[in-house]
């Protein structure tokens, strides 16, 4: 599943494909805990779920 996160520095949308965690947890996903914006290279931290699906 793909999720969208907004950069806290420039406001640009960044998209990540989540990896499903465990076969019994159909609604549990793993995404990077921190990431660099593809537009401004600003360091961001992933907020706690629930996340916005892309």
N, C-alpha and C positions, 0 to 999 in steps of 0.2 A: 504494500500500500504506500502511496506517495503522500507526503505531508508538506505543508508550506509554512515557513517561518519568516517573519519580517525582521530585517536587520535593525538593531537598536541604534545604529549610527546614521544610516542613510535612508532607511525605510524601504529598501528594495526587498522584493520577495525572493526567498531562497527555497528550493525544493529538495527534499531528501526522500529516498526510498527506505521505508522502515523494514526491518527484518523481524519476522514473526518469532516470538520467543516461546519455545515449547509447542508441542503439537496439541496439547489439551487447552491452551490458553488462546482461543481464537481471537480475542480482543486485546491481546498484549503485544506491543510492538517496541522495538529497540531502534533508536536513532542516535547519532553522535551527541554526546553531552555538551561539546563545545565545537564551534565551527567558525571558519572565516568566510565573510560575505564575498560572493563572487563578483560584486561590483566595486566595493570600496576596501576590501581586505580587512575590515574591522572584525575583531574577535567578539563572538556572541556566545551566549549560553542557552541551551535548550530549556524552555520553560517546562514546568510539570504538566502532565496530561490533564485534561483532554486536549488533543491537538487538532488543528484544522486540516481536513483532508483536501488534497489538491484536486 
